[in-house]
Amino acid sequence: MNFFVLSLLKAAIVISVLMVSLLYLQWVERKVIAHIQLRMGPYRVGPHGLLQPFADVLKLLTKEGFIPSHVNLFFYLLAPFLAVSLALISIVVVPFGPEVELFGVRTTMQLTDLNIGILFVLAISSLSVYAVTFAGWASNNKYSLLGGLRSAAQMISYELPLALSLGAPLLVAGSLSLREIVLAQQGTILGILPNWMIFQLPAPQLVGFLVFLIAAFAETNRIPFDLPEAENELVAGFHTEYSSLKFASFFMAEYANMITMTAITTTVFLGGWLPPFPETLGSNWAPAVIFALLGALAVYYSRQAPRPKDRRTLPWVGLALFAVAAIFLIPAAHPLLVPPFWFLAKAGFLMFVFIWVRGTLPRFRYDQLMQFAWKFMFPVALVNLFATALLVALFPR
């Protein structure tokens, strides 16, 4: 019975964290891009605009759900449902930490551990193209149809380098299970450098990591690869005819895909929940130090903040960060909190890279997009796979 209770508990925790992340990821993106462009970003609704996501949800809930009369209703309504559900499914095989004991039961920090987990992720990600294609075709709008066709060509093209870049670390790890891939990255190189896949001998996967990350931008339709929704050419692309929550579902799916891709990148190439330095150098205590420093920074900034609102709210933020740091100081909590912390820290950094690129790079032309996939990404991923196979065969573990 405890097994089923733990399974429900893990599912509730993962869903809660994922939903909150989806809610606030757009707030973080707007804030980061605003700072890149020397603007304030959202700050009127709640302290530092923290309640802005709730205002956006309320706005979308109260807007009229307009459905054009000329659409194919079944596929028109199916498209946003598919977009969200397919974007969320892959997270079930991602491991957030090692095996732990709770209430006398050994369990993994993972909803399910498939021995073909990486194939499951690739299968689900390849199906996501149907959601955008259905939306473009069912809308019976030429702009939407062009966006759907672009998406089909783009996502199928970039699926190849993405899958090939994953094949190389699978050869090094010798397993298709995401948990086994993380465990294959344990230890250090020369006692200092983490044995992550991007550093691991005999075939460091730095090239595979870069290819996968670039392909992930195209898979999630993010700038500079957001050609399916290029508003300067296609009004809004495949979701031109959508409104209200149906319109929001596509953006929710985009952010969910970002979370999934960063989680897979962290798991396969960056050691998953493993810390960047060994426990003997204080990896278990580093989270407490980080949160304490952030709390001290919040309190320090509150004393010289230009806005009266910040002088009132930042001390409370600092107090909350000090409380989190105190929790990380409890040794008994380390097995449960430290591994997910390192996993989320790496995934959060990659998420920042996604946002940073959006605020920095311009959009590709469509012909440049396809040439880049077939003439550069695909050959590089293929050469990396062959080189990795040769090195693994010559220097077996």
Secondary structure as GFF3:
##gff-version 3
##sequence-region A 1 397
A	DSSP	alpha_helix	2	36	.	.	.	ID=ss1
A	DSSP	three_ten_helix	47	49	.	.	.	ID=ss2
A	DSSP	alpha_helix	52	62	.	.	.	ID=ss3
A	DSSP	alpha_helix	73	89	.	.	.	ID=ss4
A	DSSP	three_ten_helix	90	93	.	.	.	ID=ss5
A	DSSP	beta_strand	97	102	.	.	.	ID=ss6
A	DSSP	beta_strand	105	109	.	.	.	ID=ss7
A	DSSP	alpha_helix	117	127	.	.	.	ID=ss8
A	DSSP	alpha_helix	129	138	.	.	.	ID=ss9
A	DSSP	alpha_helix	142	173	.	.	.	ID=ss10
A	DSSP	alpha_helix	178	183	.	.	.	ID=ss11
A	DSSP	beta_strand	188	189	.	.	.	ID=ss12
A	DSSP	beta_strand	193	194	.	.	.	ID=ss13
A	DSSP	alpha_helix	206	219	.	.	.	ID=ss14
A	DSSP	three_ten_helix	227	229	.	.	.	ID=ss15
A	DSSP	alpha_helix	231	234	.	.	.	ID=ss16
A	DSSP	three_ten_helix	237	239	.	.	.	ID=ss17
A	DSSP	alpha_helix	244	269	.	.	.	ID=ss18
A	DSSP	three_ten_helix	279	281	.	.	.	ID=ss19
A	DSSP	alpha_helix	286	302	.	.	.	ID=ss20
A	DSSP	alpha_helix	308	328	.	.	.	ID=ss21
A	DSSP	three_ten_helix	331	333	.	.	.	ID=ss22
A	DSSP	alpha_helix	334	358	.	.	.	ID=ss23
A	DSSP	alpha_helix	366	371	.	.	.	ID=ss24
A	DSSP	pi_helix	372	377	.	.	.	ID=ss25
A	DSSP	alpha_helix	378	394	.	.	.	ID=ss26
###
